[in-house]
Amino acid sequence: MPQLDVAPVAPVAATPWLARYHAVRAQSTALCAPLLPEDTVVQPMLDVSPPKWHLAHTTWFWETFLLKEYAASYQLFHPDYAFLFNSYYNSLGSRVNRADRGTLSRPPLADVLAYRAHVDEALSALLNERADELPAAFFELLELGLQHEQQHQELLATDIKYILSTSPLAPEYLPATELPAPITHAAPGAWLPVPGGINRIGFQEEEGFCFDNELGVHEVLIAPFELQNRLVTNAEYIAFIEAGGYRDFRYWMGEGWDLAQAQGWEAPLYWVQKDGQWHRFTHHGLQPVDGAAPVTHVSFYEADAYANWAGARLPTEAEWETAARHFGATPAEGTWLESSRLDPQPLPADADPTQCHQLLGDCWEWTYSAYHAYPGYARAAGALGEYNGKFMVNQLVLRGGSCATPESHIRVSYRNFFHADKRWQFTGIRLAR
């Protein structure tokens, strides 16, 4: 199994594990509750998976890695579901191609929900009846399964947004009446010094969970630098647009410039002009762009071009983590999935300019670092060795979590990764120099 940095697990009462398991599982189905059954089948691009598939795949994960291994009497819900809902585990056999997930009109959503109930019942029985007999390895897998489902909750939130955005009707996922009053003035940006030196990077907590790509801890020499105290706002990004940022190749990577021209990029994903004003598609339908809110849904190429235009740069992954530890970043200030706001929130104008804000939550922050293994990394044997290691090529690291990330899922050492052109996640910009 993966190299998980988990505190030794002593035999525990099943109740705390079961309560957490059911809370995580309920969050996934709650995210899909506002959808029509027809919404759950749509796959408008390769990066997006149908919500119905997410619900089934996370259930397949529990069935495959825990119930089949540890519940001797467990009966598969359906013998073909392993083919339908395996994601990318070559070790576990053939599967439906990723691009074809939207063709799965069958099984219907009702059957997928019945599948979830079947697995939930079996795992609950296993924990209730045998919790004191199960080995530590089971609870490590249980923790991994919970974290895995939380990853898919973030994907559900962002995939649902993209799916609904492709409808000419611009439907609301959540009522616009639930929107908070806008903040008309953002906190001013300020540059904060971060001291240089030799810093430890990677998962450093004494106990708790991390993914294997956060290991092992290693030392990095960091030169002194400055970091902006908040995320770049929509108003600041509009200034880049109006200054011709999308029409001036000097700010862009060559590959990014070619892509922006070929695809006609003029603004972040979801932005459209309406009556002379920028609007953007949100989970609340089409809404005016809030100038004080952090800009989001930008690719690495756009983030880098903006930084060049602003006379700054993006931080490296090691700089970002060094700064987050230096400023004592905690999730308390951020906007998370549990808030149901599903949009990065403006920093109030009276926020302390001497503190670094929005490091955790609101937007994933692009870094100028390739996603690769830390020193000493080795893929685990077996199927779960495919979880992270095989993706360590041609991608950039993002840090900090977003408004679609479950709060209990994040930590300072968490490493997200995407290709440079991706825009459908809540990706934003923080400047360094």
Beta strands, then each sheet from edge to edge (+ up, - down):
strand 1: 191-194
strand 2: 197-201
strand 3: 218-222
strand 4: 225-228
strand 5: 271-274
strand 6: 277-282
strand 7: 285-288
strand 8: 364-370
strand 9: 396-399
strand 10: 416-418
strand 11: 427-428
sheet 1: 1+ 4-
sheet 2: 2+ 3-
sheet 3: 5+ 6- 7+
sheet 4: 10+ 9- 8+ 11+
end
